[in-house]
Amino acid sequence: TCAVRECEEETGIRVERACFAAVTNDPMPEEGKHYVTVIMAAVCPADSVPRVMEPEKCEGWEWVAWDALPGPLFHPLAKLSESGLPSP
């Protein structure tokens, strides 16, 4: 699926069993944007180490607890985090 391919392209991690988890509707009038973001969930080996595959777009990756996401968050992710969706 697109989610599996994107994860591998951006982190070097090959995930499995990707499935729909949520969708957020995110008007951002102050930025002149409106996102509808599809959130997917998947599994990967516990010892997976993400790599920076697109250094021009990403400074780095790290594993963090769902309830300890560092800020500032991309608006759709902040909205999802605040929604009460259980930890993946």
C-alpha positions in Angstrom: 0.0 0.0 0.0 1.0 3.6 -0.2 1.5 3.8 3.6 3.9 0.9 3.5 5.9 2.4 0.7 6.0 5.9 2.2 7.1 4.6 5.6 10.0 2.7 3.9 10.9 5.7 1.7 11.0 8.1 4.6 12.4 6.0 7.5 13.9 2.9 5.9 11.6 0.7 8.0 9.5 -1.9 6.2 6.1 -2.1 8.0 3.4 -4.8 7.7 -0.3 -5.0 8.2 -1.0 -1.3 7.5 -4.6 -0.4 8.2 -6.8 2.6 8.6 -6.7 4.2 12.0 -8.4 7.6 11.8 -9.0 10.6 9.7 -8.8 14.3 10.8 -10.5 17.3 9.2 -8.1 20.3 9.7 -9.0 23.7 8.3 -6.1 26.1 9.0 -7.5 29.5 7.8 -4.5 31.4 9.3 -2.2 29.5 6.9 -4.7 29.4 4.0 -4.7 25.6 4.1 -7.2 22.8 4.7 -6.0 19.3 5.3 -7.9 16.1 5.4 -5.4 13.7 6.9 -5.7 9.9 6.8 -3.9 8.2 9.7 -2.7 4.7 9.2 -1.4 2.2 11.7 1.1 -0.7 11.0 3.5 -3.0 12.8 7.3 -3.3 12.5 9.9 -5.3 14.3 10.5 -4.0 17.9 14.2 -3.4 17.1 13.6 -1.3 14.0 15.8 1.8 13.8 14.5 4.6 11.7 17.0 6.4 9.3 16.8 9.8 7.8 16.1 9.0 4.2 15.2 12.5 3.1 17.5 14.9 4.9 16.2 17.9 3.0 12.7 17.3 4.6 13.6 15.7 8.0 16.2 16.4 10.7 15.8 13.1 12.5 13.5 10.3 13.9 13.1 9.0 17.4 10.7 6.6 19.1 8.6 8.3 21.8 5.7 7.3 23.9 2.3 8.3 22.5 1.6 10.4 25.5 5.0 12.2 25.3 5.0 13.5 21.8 7.4 16.5 21.5 6.0 19.8 20.3 5.1 21.6 18.3 3.1 19.0 16.5 1.7 19.2 13.0 -1.9 20.3 13.5 -3.5 17.0 12.3 -1.3 15.0 14.7 -2.0 17.3 17.6 -5.8 17.0 16.9 -5.4 13.2 16.8 -3.4 13.1 20.0 -6.0 15.2 21.8 -8.9 13.1 20.4 -8.4 10.3 22.9 -7.4 7.7 20.3 -5.7 4.9 22.2 -2.0 4.3 21.9 -1.2 2.3 18.8 
